[in-house]
């Protein structure tokens, strides 16, 4: 089969129904079961440099790439494991030659481990020195890092994935991806440690079902069961030569349906040896054989109908001749004597074969697009693609407008709070903070209530939020909030067009470096000609004028104003502080905010 495919590809065989040259991806090989023939065919195709996708289903720990990684893990756990180390040295991990491995293993004194021999020879061989250094580094990582992190670093950072794909073909990439997925899953749900992981992988490793993508231009090999729903221009249907059914396939307990004469329902019959079988057990075996033969012929139909243009029915057998009920025998009996069947020479071995042609196709002109598939000069990849990525620069945390004043005098030493949380607990601003949060919440929510409902809602809220406050403080907070909402000077701030707790974010260049600014405006009122920013402050006592306003408050509103200006072109953006204790509204002059912003940005 491999020689036939190689001849087709080399002679640029034309697919009659397609009008184009045959490609490796046009070929589908169907087998009855996954046995040693699948591996033998894959090896024969690879020996002839024919791309092959490999088996469609395989055991994860059974793949050669995963076996190499398991051997590496075993050696790192037990450095005296000579067999695992020898497997790692010969694998794509290090690709040590057979001669070098023989020197290391056969020439060592009795009782000397392979790793000890490797260290002794490393002094005279640079390549072996690198091997020892790499193994020592991996041993340190395996001892302290999680399994997934260790193997991911070995495959990606140390280039082992690239080596395995170069040696084993593209299918190894899919297997390594599944291996890492298994590492991650076991790390989350299984026992910790490399030894426990390897034991789980070897004993209960999953079976991988690979998607056979026709676009990859590879010969696909799969079972007839797995090929249901697929098609290909050329299909090889391989007959393994074994009988469709054997008594060994029967279960020891054979189910049967009762006749109703003695009992109704379903029963089970113990399958006895042939010398003690009775009529009932023989009838059950015959029924099972009929069902197996029917399924065998259904699979033949499925396999034959996968072919779009060519179907090649072939097979192999052992010392005994195949039975008359195999796929190849059934097809041969049906088609050899047909007038559409002719004998010709095999394209690779020149042995006689038969060809059955049902549809006489006229010569089809080769598609012009096929010429574009000829090898073309491929430009080299960009050099920058292989350069390491620049180190990742950690982005600074977004700057809060309320804390931006600390950046103005960065050179000044920070003031250390020397108060004791126990001895100075009375000086802690716990009540002030809770009172400020409650007033902010009331000023945020009450404008949405009807005027005659506001006082009752505020009183109920303060009873819950200020349950631990003195009653005088609750009454004073209620009076402050209601005085603000009833004051006609603040009517525009709490009108239906205003909004509460408006989140803003943007970027401003601070001393030559772009910084993100993130904050929340207590109240924002937007009119056709003006945008008003208001920030609530609960200072006691409230400042009497602009001169007593802390500079940090001015800078905070200056940043809000700078972020909103680009959003409202053509409108004046003003800012003010509303001190709830008085209540008193202090508007900030534009010049004062510009000066504060200039000190921050260094402009």
Secondary structure, 3 states (H helix, E strand, C coil): CHHHHHHHHHCCCEECCCCEECCHHHEEEEECCCCHHHHHHHHHHHHCCCCEEEECEEEHHHCHHHHHHHHHHHHHHCCCCHHHHHHHHHCCCCCCCHHHHHHHHHCCCCCCCHHHHHHHHHCCCHHHHHHHHHHHHHHHHHHHCCHHHHHHHHHHHCCHHHHHHHHHCCHHHHHHHHHHHHHHHHHHHCCCCHHHHHHHHHHHCCEEECCCCHHHCCEEEEECCCCCCCCEEEEEEEECCCCCCCHHHCCCEEEEECCCCCCCCEEEEECCCHHHCCHHHHHHHHHHHHHHHHHHHHHHHHHHCCEEEEEEEEECCCCCCCCCCCHHHHHHHHHCCCCCEEEEECCCCCCEEEEECCCCCCCCCCCHHHHHHCCCCCCCCCHHHHCCCCCCCCCCCCECHHHHHHHCCCCCCCCCCCCCCCCCHHHCCHHHHHHHHHHHHHHHHHHHCCHHHHHHHHHHHHHHHCCCCCHHHHHHHHHHHHHHHHCHHHHHHHCCCCEEEEEEEEEEEECCEEEEEEEEEEEEEEECCEEEEEEEECCCCCCCCHHHCCHHHHHHHHHHHHHHHCCCCCCEEEEEEEECCCCEEEEECHHHHHHHHHHHHCC
